[in-house]
Amino acid sequence: MPEGLRERKRRQTHERLEHAAVTLAVEEGVSAVTVDRVCETVMVSRSTFFNYFASLEHAIFGSPFTFDPARAEHVLSAHPDDLVLAALELIVESVQGGEPSLVGPQRVALFLREAGVGRPVIHAHAESRKRLARVLARWLDAHPDQARLPGVPSEREADMSVRLALAVGNALLRDASEYRGDFPLDLGDYATERARLATILGATGVT
């Protein structure tokens, strides 16, 4: 059924609000985004904003990422000896899943920048990280010979791999304020940043 005028206007308003919130977050940082600033940019009232979004966090970050099981199996099987690379590739590709979104690539950038290696304070980011870790853990359970940490629970190795993927991905972003398009996952750059991280970890003096 063709989209009606009312539905089209509602969709367009939703997209404009979402785009304003995400763009401000990417350009100025999440802490700089307020409902009033988003409304001012789109020229709507606060009540209109909350007709579309339950919270500012939802407008900026959207729903947690989803990871297609078949695609996850393909990516993990392609990189069985590097779960960090597989996790990073799944994060980047997650933007291609679900409903098409103009702000999807920017949300990937925000996830890499904001989720970090600590405990995420954003619900969508925390849930996305948990979902990805569960995907990796299930794969490790099905392929125990690929575990890099024998004797360590698969959930622990999976969580550590996701944290490292976020650290490397954030380093690859360089300057997130200039980010506009698809995340440039260059394998050469990935190898360089991964080696730097390994060097830092190896130079801690911990024995």
C-alpha positions in Angstrom: 0.0 0.0 0.0 1.4 3.4 -1.0 2.5 5.6 1.9 -0.1 8.2 2.7 0.6 11.9 3.2 0.2 11.8 7.0 2.5 8.7 7.3 5.1 10.4 5.1 5.1 13.6 7.1 5.4 11.6 10.3 8.3 9.6 8.9 10.1 12.7 7.7 9.7 14.4 11.1 11.1 11.3 12.8 14.0 11.2 10.4 14.8 14.9 10.9 14.7 14.7 14.7 16.9 11.6 14.6 19.4 13.1 12.2 19.6 16.3 14.3 20.2 14.4 17.5 22.8 12.0 16.0 24.7 14.8 14.1 25.0 16.9 17.2 26.3 13.9 19.2 28.9 13.1 16.5 30.0 16.7 16.0 30.0 18.0 19.6 29.8 15.0 21.8 26.8 13.3 23.5 26.9 15.6 26.5 26.3 18.6 24.2 23.0 17.2 22.9 19.7 18.4 24.6 16.1 18.0 23.7 15.8 21.8 23.3 18.8 21.9 20.8 17.3 19.1 18.7 13.9 20.8 18.7 15.5 24.1 17.8 17.3 22.5 14.9 14.2 20.9 13.5 11.9 23.7 14.6 9.4 21.7 16.5 8.2 21.7 20.1 9.3 19.5 23.0 5.9 17.8 23.0 6.4 16.9 19.3 9.8 15.4 20.1 8.4 13.2 22.8 5.6 12.1 20.5 8.4 10.4 18.5 11.0 9.4 21.1 10.6 8.2 24.7 13.9 9.8 25.6 16.8 11.8 24.2 19.0 8.7 24.5 16.7 6.8 22.2 16.8 9.6 19.6 20.6 9.6 19.6 21.4 5.9 19.9 18.3 4.1 18.7 17.7 0.5 19.5 20.4 -2.0 20.4 22.2 -3.5 17.4 21.1 -6.9 16.0 23.4 -9.5 14.7 22.1 -11.9 12.0 23.1 -15.5 13.0 23.9 -16.6 9.5 26.0 -13.6 8.8 27.7 -13.9 12.2 28.6 -17.5 11.4 30.1 -16.5 8.1 32.2 -13.7 9.5 33.4 -15.8 12.5 34.3 -18.7 10.2 36.2 -16.4 7.9 38.3 -15.1 10.9 38.5 -18.1 13.3 41.9 -17.0 14.6 41.0 -13.4 15.1 37.8 -12.8 17.1 38.7 -9.2 17.6 38.6 -8.6 13.8 35.4 -10.7 13.5 33.7 -8.7 16.3 34.7 -5.4 14.7 33.4 -6.5 11.3 30.1 -7.5 12.9 29.8 -4.2 14.6 30.4 -2.3 11.3 28.1 -4.6 9.4 25.3 -4.3 12.0 24.3 -1.0 10.4 23.2 -2.9 7.3 20.7 -4.9 9.4 17.1 -4.0 10.4 15.4 -0.9 8.9 17.5 1.3 6.6 18.6 4.4 8.4 20.5 7.5 7.2 22.1 7.8 10.6 23.1 4.1 10.9 26.8 4.6 10.0 27.1 7.5 12.5 25.6 5.4 15.2 28.3 2.8 14.6 30.8 5.5 15.1 29.2 6.6 18.3 29.1 3.0 19.5 32.8 2.6 18.9 33.6 5.9 20.5 31.2 5.9 23.5 30.9 2.2 24.5 34.6 2.0 25.3 36.2 -0.8 27.3 34.6 0.1 30.5 31.0 -0.3 31.5 28.7 1.5 29.0 26.2 3.9 30.6 24.0 3.9 27.5 21.4 1.1 27.6 21.5 0.6 23.8 25.3 0.3 23.9 25.4 -2.1 26.9 22.8 -4.3 25.3 24.6 -4.2 21.9 27.8 -5.3 23.6 26.1 -8.1 25.5 24.4 -9.4 22.3 27.7 -9.4 20.4 29.5 -11.2 23.2 26.8 -13.8 23.3 27.2 -14.4 19.6 31.0 -14.9 20.0 30.5 -17.1 23.1 28.1 -19.4 21.2 30.6 -19.7 18.4 33.4 -20.5 20.7 31.2 -23.2 22.4 30.6 -24.7 19.0 34.3 -24.4 18.0 36.3 -25.0 21.3 39.5 -25.7 19.3 39.5 -22.0 18.2 39.6 -20.7 21.8 42.6 -18.6 22.5 42.2 -18.9 26.2 41.8 -22.6 27.0 40.3 -23.2 30.4 38.7 -19.7 30.4 34.9 -19.6 30.1 33.8 -18.8 26.5 31.7 -15.9 27.8 34.8 -14.3 29.3 36.9 -14.6 26.1 34.0 -13.3 24.0 33.6 -10.3 26.3 37.3 -9.5 26.2 37.3 -9.8 22.4 34.4 -7.3 22.1 36.2 -4.9 24.4 39.3 -5.1 22.3 37.4 -4.7 19.1 35.9 -1.5 20.5 39.3 -0.2 21.5 40.8 -0.9 18.0 37.7 0.4 16.2 37.8 3.7 18.2 41.5 4.1 17.3 40.6 3.5 13.6 38.0 6.3 13.7 40.8 8.8 14.3 38.7 12.0 14.4 35.1 11.0 14.9 34.0 14.6 14.4 34.9 14.2 10.7 33.0 11.0 10.4 30.2 11.1 7.8 30.1 7.9 5.7 30.6 4.2 6.1 33.2 3.1 8.6 36.5 2.6 6.8 37.5 -0.9 7.9 40.9 -1.1 6.3 42.7 -4.4 7.1 46.1 -2.7 6.9 45.1 0.0 9.4 43.5 -2.6 11.6 46.7 -4.6 11.8 48.6 -1.5 12.6 46.3 -0.5 15.5 46.1 -4.0 16.8 49.9 -4.3 16.9 50.1 -1.0 18.7 47.6 -2.2 21.3 49.5 -5.5 21.7 52.7 -3.5 22.2 51.2 -1.4 24.9 49.7 -4.4 26.7 53.1 -6.1 26.4 54.9 -3.2 27.9 53.0 -2.9 31.1 55.6 -4.8 33.2 53.0 -7.2 34.6 54.3 -10.7 34.9 
